[in-house]
Amino acid sequence: MGRRILNDALRSIVNAERRGKATVELKPVISSFLNIMKYRGYIKNFEVHDPHRVGRITVDLQGRVNDCRALTYRQDIKAKDIEKYKTLKLPTRQWGYVVISTPDGVLDHEEAIRRNVGGQVLGYFH
């Protein structure tokens, strides 16, 4: 997953939230990241239009996203260091998730700790 593409998409979500928009359209590359945001209740839903071609994703916003960032550099993280990394990047212990690309797929930090796998940090949201 291209880091610049992911970063642009996440910035579009934050900007739409700040403007009070109900939906935002994105490219379909970031669907695994959006699945985690939907599962954790930060977005209502998203719909992929024309997935076989260069289509669009419409995201229904919920008003819960304060910030979401993609890392533009490569950050490898071990399973035992995930909790420490989370406390450095997220503002509080209760809110937000770090998204990690692992051998088991794209997971949030809680699931990665539960499965005891590390990987590359893609980004975070709160």
C-alpha positions, -999 to +999 in steps of 0.1 A: +000+000+000+015+033-010+022+055+020+015+088+001-019+075-012-029+064+023-018+097+038-038+117+012-069+096+019-067+100+057-061+137+054-093+139+032-113+122+060-100+146+086-107+177+065-142+165+057-148+159+095-136+194+103-159+209+076-189+189+090-195+169+058-214+137+060-195+118+033-162+118+016-150+100-016-117+082-017-097+058-039-103+021-033-067+013-022-074+019+015-103-004+021-084-026+047-076+006+068-113+016+065-125-018+076-106-013+109-121+022+113-156+009+107-151-021+131-139+003+158-169+027+153-150+057+139-169+057+106-204+045+099-199+027+066-181+028+033-192+017-001-168+007-030-181+018-064-167-002-094-141-022-075-126-038-107-115-005-122-101+027-108-133+035-088-142+054-057-151+047-021-178+067-004-173+069+033-201+078+057-186+099+085-197+097+121-181+128+136-157+108+158-124+112+139-102+139+155-071+130+136-057+102+115-023+099+100-003+076+078+034+071+084+054+083+054+084+063+066+089+027+072+084+018+109+089-019+118+076-029+152+078-060+173+048-074+191+063-066+225+069-029+216+034-022+203+021-009+236+050+014+240+046+028+205+009+033+211+015+054+241+039+076+221+016+082+192-019+083+207-031+112+230-048+089+256-050+053+266-087+050+260-090+064+224-075+056+191-059+028+173-026+021+156-030+002+123-003-024+115+004-045+084+013-080+098+018-114+083-018-121+094-031-091+075-038-055+084-047-053+121-052-027+148-028-027+177-052-046+201-056-075+177-019-076+169-011-078+206-038-105+211-022-126+182+014-117+193+025-105+159+045-075+148+048-058+115+049-024+098+030+005+111+007+020+085-008+048+105-031+056+134-064+073+141-082+088+172 
